[in-house]
């Protein structure tokens, strides 16, 4: 059987997980890897350097914008297909045109809905009960190519960033082993996305991760879960400095005459703070010195 020569591009943890699934496919021969050595924006950063060494391939270390360098590396490899998994840079059309089979992208949402940035974080922040793992043929726009495979994922009330990330990774790894052989042999028909529906999520800012104690408990809980590991954690302001809030639980229903942000109680295991509708028990945090009862978190 003739194997199709492939390039794998990625620089986050799920890039590694999917790399191993791609490498096991009998239809695919990995001939190149494009990755990064470091990242200041990806909390789940992972370099594919180790994977390259394991299969004796010299990787291209990229900054994501060195397109001519990338194009030369790809052409020298004579790759016929590309898997782009966990890469926050768009490619020009002349890169996409190199591959006879195209460039397969991955996005953890039910595209055409929720395209764009930080899909796992926004899914939990917004309290969605369902997402998906989507593989598609990339074009020069954001997550707009024809869909090759899409599977739904239920988001439970107990899910945080870590558990949802793991669900997505496990399902995507199974998925890629199923649809790629059919795509290679020509029996899989890609489905065009509708241009009349859908949305694109914007890039998250630091302020999006700051707790405003005027929020209700559910919104605060969602924010804390969404920014838990592998992400950097939600923050709150106290005495002019930002501290991480890593785990919370719901306290008591509160009367309206207590201001949001007031510290109601401090014990060895929790700090209790008033939000809009309930008290919030802060169970894990990064305070260097605990706030005192009666003080305020901003």
C-alpha positions as CSV (number, residue, x, y, z in Angstrom):
1,X,0.0,0.0,0.0
2,X,1.3,3.4,-1.0
3,X,1.3,5.8,2.0
4,X,0.4,9.4,1.7
5,X,3.1,11.8,2.9
6,X,2.0,14.1,5.7
7,X,3.1,17.2,7.6
8,X,1.8,17.7,11.1
9,X,1.6,21.3,12.5
10,X,0.8,22.1,16.1
11,X,2.1,23.4,19.4
12,X,-0.5,22.5,22.2
13,X,-1.2,19.4,24.2
14,X,-3.9,18.1,21.9
15,X,-1.4,18.4,19.0
16,X,0.7,15.7,20.7
17,X,-2.4,13.5,21.3
18,X,-3.6,13.7,17.7
19,X,0.0,13.3,16.3
20,X,0.2,9.9,17.9
21,X,-3.2,8.9,16.3
22,X,-2.1,10.1,12.9
23,X,1.3,8.3,13.2
24,X,-0.6,5.0,13.8
25,X,-2.6,5.3,10.6
26,X,-1.4,2.8,8.0
27,X,-2.4,5.1,5.2
28,X,-0.2,8.0,6.4
29,X,3.6,8.5,6.5
30,X,4.7,11.6,8.5
31,X,7.5,13.3,6.7
32,X,7.6,16.7,8.5
33,X,6.6,18.4,11.7
34,X,6.2,22.2,12.2
35,X,6.0,23.4,15.8
36,X,7.3,26.0,18.2
37,X,9.9,26.0,21.0
38,X,7.9,28.4,23.2
39,X,4.7,30.3,23.5
40,X,3.6,33.3,25.6
41,X,-0.1,32.9,24.7
42,X,-0.8,29.2,25.0
43,X,-1.2,27.9,28.6
44,X,-1.5,24.4,27.1
45,X,1.7,24.8,25.0
46,X,3.5,21.7,23.9
47,X,6.4,21.4,21.5
48,X,6.3,18.5,19.1
49,X,10.1,18.3,19.2
50,X,10.1,15.1,21.2
51,X,7.7,13.5,18.8
52,X,10.0,14.5,15.9
53,X,13.0,12.9,17.6
54,X,11.1,9.7,18.2
55,X,10.4,9.2,14.4
56,X,13.8,10.6,13.3
57,X,12.4,13.8,11.6
58,X,14.0,17.2,11.7
59,X,11.2,19.6,12.7
60,X,10.8,23.1,11.5
61,X,10.7,25.5,14.5
62,X,8.4,28.3,13.5
63,X,7.1,31.6,14.9
64,X,3.9,31.1,13.0
65,X,4.5,34.0,10.6
66,X,7.6,32.9,8.7
67,X,5.5,31.7,5.8
68,X,8.3,31.5,3.2
69,X,10.4,29.3,5.5
70,X,7.3,27.1,6.1
71,X,6.5,26.8,2.4
72,X,10.1,25.8,1.6
73,X,10.1,23.2,4.3
74,X,6.9,21.7,3.1
75,X,8.0,21.6,-0.6
76,X,11.3,20.0,0.3
77,X,9.4,17.3,2.2
78,X,7.1,16.5,-0.8
79,X,4.2,16.3,1.5
80,X,0.7,15.5,0.0
81,X,-1.5,16.3,3.0
82,X,-1.2,18.4,6.1
83,X,-2.8,18.1,9.6
84,X,-3.0,21.4,11.4
85,X,-3.9,20.8,15.0
86,X,-3.6,23.6,17.6
87,X,-2.0,26.4,15.6
88,X,-3.3,30.0,16.2
89,X,-2.1,31.4,12.8
90,X,-3.9,31.6,9.4
91,X,-2.0,30.3,6.4
92,X,-1.9,32.1,3.0
93,X,-3.6,30.4,0.0
94,X,-0.2,29.6,-1.6
95,X,0.6,27.3,1.4
96,X,-2.8,25.6,1.2
97,X,-2.4,25.0,-2.5
98,X,0.8,22.9,-2.0
99,X,-1.0,19.8,-0.8
100,X,-2.8,17.6,-3.3
101,X,-5.1,16.2,-0.5
102,X,-5.4,19.6,1.2
103,X,-4.9,20.8,4.8
104,X,-7.0,19.2,7.5
105,X,-7.8,21.6,10.4
106,X,-9.4,20.9,13.8
107,X,-11.7,23.0,15.9
108,X,-13.4,21.9,19.2
109,X,-16.8,23.4,18.5
110,X,-19.9,22.7,16.4
111,X,-18.8,24.8,13.4
112,X,-20.2,26.9,11.8
113,X,-21.1,27.9,15.3
114,X,-18.4,29.1,17.7
115,X,-15.6,29.4,15.3
116,X,-12.6,31.5,16.3
117,X,-10.6,31.8,19.5
118,X,-10.6,30.0,22.9
119,X,-13.5,27.6,22.2
120,X,-13.1,25.5,25.3
121,X,-13.0,28.5,27.6
122,X,-15.9,30.3,26.0
123,X,-18.0,27.1,26.0
124,X,-17.7,26.8,29.8
125,X,-17.9,30.6,30.5
126,X,-21.2,30.8,28.5
127,X,-22.6,27.7,30.2
128,X,-23.2,25.7,26.9
129,X,-24.4,22.2,27.4
130,X,-23.0,20.9,24.1
131,X,-20.0,21.3,21.9
132,X,-18.3,19.2,19.2
133,X,-15.1,18.0,17.7
134,X,-14.8,19.2,14.1
135,X,-12.3,18.3,11.3
136,X,-12.5,20.3,8.1
137,X,-10.5,21.2,5.0
138,X,-8.9,24.6,5.7
139,X,-9.2,27.6,3.5
140,X,-7.8,31.1,4.1
141,X,-10.6,32.1,6.4
142,X,-11.2,31.3,10.1
143,X,-12.6,27.7,10.5
144,X,-14.7,28.0,7.4
145,X,-13.7,25.0,5.3
146,X,-15.7,22.0,4.3
147,X,-16.5,19.7,7.2
148,X,-15.0,16.2,7.0
149,X,-16.1,14.9,10.4
150,X,-18.0,16.3,13.3
151,X,-19.1,14.6,16.5
152,X,-21.1,16.1,19.4
153,X,-19.8,16.3,23.0
154,X,-22.1,16.8,26.0
155,X,-20.8,19.4,28.5
156,X,-21.9,18.4,32.0
157,X,-22.4,20.7,35.0
158,X,-19.3,19.1,36.6
159,X,-17.0,19.8,33.6
160,X,-14.1,22.2,34.0
161,X,-11.5,23.1,31.4
162,X,-9.4,20.0,32.1
163,X,-12.2,17.5,32.0
164,X,-13.6,19.0,28.8
165,X,-10.2,19.2,27.2
166,X,-9.7,15.5,27.9
167,X,-13.1,14.6,26.5
168,X,-12.3,16.5,23.3
169,X,-8.9,14.9,23.0
170,X,-10.1,11.4,23.5
171,X,-13.0,11.8,21.0
172,X,-10.8,13.6,18.4
173,X,-8.2,10.8,18.5
174,X,-10.9,8.2,17.8
175,X,-12.4,10.3,15.1
176,X,-9.3,10.9,13.1
177,X,-8.6,7.1,13.0
178,X,-12.0,6.6,11.5
179,X,-12.4,9.3,8.9
180,X,-8.9,9.7,7.5
181,X,-8.8,6.3,5.7
182,X,-12.1,7.1,4.0
183,X,-10.9,10.6,3.0
184,X,-7.7,9.2,1.5
185,X,-9.5,6.6,-0.6
186,X,-12.0,9.1,-1.8
187,X,-15.2,7.6,-0.2
188,X,-15.7,10.5,2.2
189,X,-17.6,13.6,0.9
190,X,-16.8,16.9,2.6
191,X,-19.8,19.0,3.6
192,X,-19.9,22.7,2.9
193,X,-20.6,25.0,5.8
194,X,-23.6,27.3,5.6
195,X,-22.7,30.9,5.3
196,X,-26.1,31.9,6.7
197,X,-25.6,30.7,10.2
198,X,-22.8,30.6,12.8
199,X,-20.6,33.0,14.7
200,X,-17.0,33.7,15.5
201,X,-15.7,34.0,19.1
202,X,-13.2,36.8,19.7
203,X,-9.9,36.6,21.4
204,X,-10.1,36.5,25.2
205,X,-8.5,39.3,27.1
206,X,-7.1,39.5,30.7
207,X,-10.2,41.4,31.8
208,X,-12.4,38.6,30.6
209,X,-10.9,36.4,33.4
210,X,-11.4,38.9,36.2
211,X,-14.2,38.1,38.6
212,X,-16.6,41.0,39.2
213,X,-18.4,40.1,42.5
214,X,-21.5,41.8,41.1
215,X,-21.9,38.7,38.9
216,X,-24.2,36.0,40.0
217,X,-22.8,32.7,41.4
218,X,-23.3,30.7,38.3
219,X,-21.4,33.2,36.2
220,X,-18.5,33.2,38.7
221,X,-18.5,29.4,38.9
222,X,-18.4,29.1,35.1
223,X,-15.5,31.6,34.8
224,X,-13.5,29.8,37.4
225,X,-14.1,26.4,35.8
226,X,-13.4,27.7,32.3
227,X,-10.0,29.1,33.3
228,X,-8.8,26.1,35.5
229,X,-5.8,24.1,34.4
230,X,-4.4,23.9,31.8
231,X,-5.4,27.5,31.6
232,X,-4.1,30.3,33.9
233,X,-7.0,30.6,36.3
234,X,-9.6,33.3,37.0
235,X,-8.5,36.4,38.9
236,X,-9.8,38.9,41.4
237,X,-8.5,42.2,42.7
238,X,-7.5,42.7,46.4
239,X,-5.5,45.6,47.8
240,X,-4.4,46.7,44.3
241,X,-3.1,43.3,43.2
242,X,-4.6,40.4,41.2
243,X,-4.8,37.0,42.8
244,X,-5.9,33.6,41.2
245,X,-9.2,32.0,42.2
246,X,-8.9,28.4,41.3
247,X,-11.9,26.6,42.9
248,X,-15.2,27.8,44.3
249,X,-18.4,26.3,45.7
250,X,-21.9,27.8,46.3
251,X,-22.7,29.1,49.7
252,X,-26.0,30.5,51.1
253,X,-28.7,32.5,49.4
254,X,-27.9,36.1,50.5
255,X,-30.0,39.1,51.4
256,X,-29.8,42.1,49.1
257,X,-28.5,44.6,51.7
258,X,-24.9,43.2,51.7
259,X,-22.6,44.6,49.0
260,X,-21.0,42.2,46.5
261,X,-17.3,41.5,47.2
262,X,-17.6,41.7,51.0
263,X,-15.6,39.0,52.9
264,X,-18.1,37.3,55.1
265,X,-15.9,34.8,56.8
266,X,-12.4,33.4,56.7
267,X,-11.4,29.9,58.0
268,X,-8.6,27.5,57.4
269,X,-10.2,25.9,54.4
270,X,-12.2,28.6,52.7
271,X,-12.9,32.3,52.3
272,X,-16.5,33.2,52.0
273,X,-17.4,36.3,49.8
274,X,-20.8,37.8,48.9
275,X,-21.6,37.9,45.2
276,X,-24.9,39.1,43.6
277,X,-27.2,36.3,44.8
278,X,-25.2,33.9,46.9
279,X,-22.2,33.7,49.1
280,X,-19.2,32.1,47.3
281,X,-16.8,29.8,49.1
282,X,-13.3,30.3,47.7
283,X,-11.6,26.9,48.2
284,X,-8.3,27.3,46.2
285,X,-6.6,30.6,45.6
286,X,-3.2,32.3,45.4
287,X,-3.6,34.9,48.2
288,X,-0.2,35.5,49.8
289,X,-2.1,36.6,52.9
290,X,-5.8,35.9,53.4
291,X,-8.2,38.8,53.3
292,X,-9.9,39.6,56.6
293,X,-13.6,39.3,57.5
294,X,-15.3,42.6,56.6
295,X,-12.8,43.6,53.9
296,X,-13.7,43.8,50.2
297,X,-12.6,42.0,47.1
298,X,-13.0,44.1,43.9
